[in-house]
Amino acid sequence: MMKRIIAFVGVFLSVALASPVSAKAPIRDALTASSFIIWCDCDTPDKRASMIEKIGRAGGRVFYAYEQMGGLAVTVPATRNAAAVERRLRRIPGVFGVHPDRAVQLYKPSGPQ
């Protein structure tokens, strides 16, 4: 289990670092997030389809599947309360974690790179 978590984080960070982020992009904190990265038991097409259906019933919409990592990127429509949807997503069986989708700084600009 720990190896899978480490692999997930490593691949996720390498994908995040490979994607340039504009300095002008707004950074939302966890309380106002309207998109989330969900780590779940969805590594096969059948499990993924079932999870996507459950996420839809909870009020989210999947816009990207991280097939190799067992994760999904989910948005919450502006007409819904994102905090309430996040709570419902966390209660779905097979969901291991729900994380606000946001930019993360991995090092201090003045520190070693």
Secondary structure, 3 states (H helix, E strand, C coil): CHHHHHHHHHHHHHHHHHCCCCCCCCCCCCCCCCEEEEEECCCCHHHHHHHHHHHHHHCCEEEEEECCCCEEEEECCCCCCHHHHHHHHHCCCCEEEEEECCCCCCCCCCCCC
